[in-house]
Amino acid sequence: MVTVYVYILDTLADWELGHVISELKSGRFFKKDAQRIALKTVSCSNEPIHTMGGMTIVPDCLIDDIVVNETSVLLLPGADTWSDPKHGTIIEKASEFLSLGATVCAICGATVALANYGLLDNRPHTSNGIGYLDMFSPCYEGKNHYIDKPSVADNNLITASSAGALLWSKQIIKHLNVFQSSTLEYWYEYFSTGEPKHFFALMQSLSSNDE
């Protein structure tokens, strides 16, 4: 079983996590032999957090409860509160994840937190622009590794801009290998274009998976 830890903090950007956590939790498009996924919310305290959209979330566990192994995944969503020093603990944990070969997926404001810790200095990554990282992370030294795309996957590090949530979700799902490749492509095409033909192709890919 793979455990996916979702870090939650006040002002969390609800929409950035929507696609990926709903698919990993529901498993509705998983291939027949997909590995099981355990999804857990984690925070720096037991206190409930309040998302940007006004939702209240109570964490399942604390940072100290995280078990890191090569199959573990850590999702770091965007938020307006990443500058609070108390979130440094989860970035230290993210560094541990990367060192052990576990996966870290960061989007929008969370990329600044990684940059502040030097975790983007030597790896391909993206964010809301080099200027964004320069503005909010004075110690950022990863310009030569910046890729101007909505989402960038570099082995066990997947980063995205605030506009890259769907592609970020696709890359995370691909990394976890829980969808058939055709299902994942149709899923992405449908949600990125809204064209009905991709929805029917998505449904058909699930039928072929059952054969």
N, C-alpha and C positions, 0 to 999 in steps of 0.2 A: 504494500500500500504506500502511496505517495501522500505526504502531508503538505498541503499548501497553506502557509500562514499569511494572513491578510492583516497588515498593520493598520490600525485605526487610530485616528487622532481628530481633534476638533477641526471643523471646517473641511473635512474630507470631501473631495469632489466626487459625489455619488456616481455620476455618469461615466467616469473613467474606469470604474470597476464593473459596471453593469453587465457587459457582454461576457467577460471572462468568468466572473464568479457564478453567473447563472448557468453557464454551460458546464462548468466543472462540477457544480453542485447537483444539477439535475441529471447530467449524463444522458440527456435525451438524444443526442446525436453521436454518442460513443460507438465505436466499432465493437463487434461482438466480444473480442478477446482483450478489450482495454483494461489496463490496470485500474484498481480502485483508487479513488481520490478522497482524502479527508480534508475538508476545508475548515480552518479554524481562524477566528479573529483574535488578534493579539494586541495588547496595548501596554503602556508603561505603568498603568495602575488599574485597579478594579472599577474605577469610576466610569459610568457611561459617557460616551462621546456624542457630540451633536454634529451631524454632517452639514455641508453647505446648503443642502436642500431641506434641512430641518428634521431629518430622521434621527432617532436616538438608537444607538447601538451599545449593547453591553458586551465587553470582550469575553471570549471563551477562556482565555488564558493570559498569562503575563510573559514578558520577554524571557524571564528566567526559566519558564516552562518549555521554551522552544528546544526541540531535539534536532540537532543538525547532523545530517548525513548526506551522502552524495545525491540522494533522490529528493531531498527537501527543497521546497520552493518558498521564496519570500516575495510577497507583492507589496510594493510601496506606492500608494496612491498620492496624487497631488493634494495639496491643502495650503491654506494661507498661514499655517502655524508651524511650519517646519523650522523656522528660526529659533523656536523655543529650545534652550539647551537640554531640556529633559528628553528630547528625541535623539540625542547623541548616542544613547545606549543601543537603540535599534540599528543605527548606522554602524556601530562597532560590531553588532551581530551580523549585519550584512557583509562586512569585511571578512568575518569568519566563514560565512556561507561561501563567498567567492574563493577563499583560500582552500576550502575543502572540496571544491568542485560542485557545491550545491548552487542552486539558481536564484538569482536576484532579478526582479523585474520592477523597474522604477519609471514613473511617468510624471511629467510636468514638474511641480515643485520638489518632488522627491529626488529628481536628478541634481538639483542644487545641493541637497543634503549629501549626496554621494560625492559631488564635486568638492565640497568643503572638506571632505575626509580624504581627498586625493584618489578616490577610487575610479575616477574617469581620466586620470592623467595619462594612462598608457594603454587604454583600450578603446576600440571603436564604439561610439555612442552618439546619441542625439539628445535634444532638449527643445526648448522653445526658441532656439537661436544661440549662436555664440555670444552675441551681445547680452542675452538674458543671463547666461552663466557668468559672463564678465561682471555684470552689474551686481548680481547677488552673491557671487562667490569670488572675492578678491584673490583668493589663493589658487584659483583654477588654472591649471597648466596643461589642459588637454586639447588645445586648439588643433593641433596636428592630427588628432584622432576624431575630430568632430565630423559627422556625416549629416548633411542637410536633407534628411528624410523624416517622414512622420514617426517612424519606428525603426530601430536598428537592433538586430540580434547578433551578438558576438558570443557564441558558445553559451556559457551560463550567465551572461549578462544581457538583459533585454531592456532597452530604454526607449522612451517615447516622448513626443511633445504633447501638449494639451489637446491638439487636434488629431493625435494618432492613436486614440484608444482602441478603435476597431482593429487596425493593423497590429497593434501591440497584443491584443487579445488573440488574434490569429497566430502570431508568432509564439505566444505562450502555449497555446493548444498544440501547435505543431511540435514544439519542444517536448511536450509531455506525451506525444504520440498516442492520443486517445481517440482521434478521428481517423477514418480512412482519408487518404490524401484527396480523393475526389470529393468526399463529403465536405472537407474543410474548404476547398476551393469554391464549391457551390454556396456554402454557408457565407463565405466572405463576399462573394459576388452579389448574393441576394441582399445582405444587409448594407452593402456599400452602394448598390444601385436601386434597389427596390423593384427590380424587374421580375414579374411573376415567373418567367421561364426559369430563372435560377432557383426559385422556390420549389418548383416541380422537379427540377433536376436534383435538388437537395433531397427531396422525399424519395425519389427513385434510387438515389445512392444508398439510402438506408435499407430499401427493399433488397438490393443486391447484396448488402452486407449480411442479410439473414439467410441467404441461400447456402 
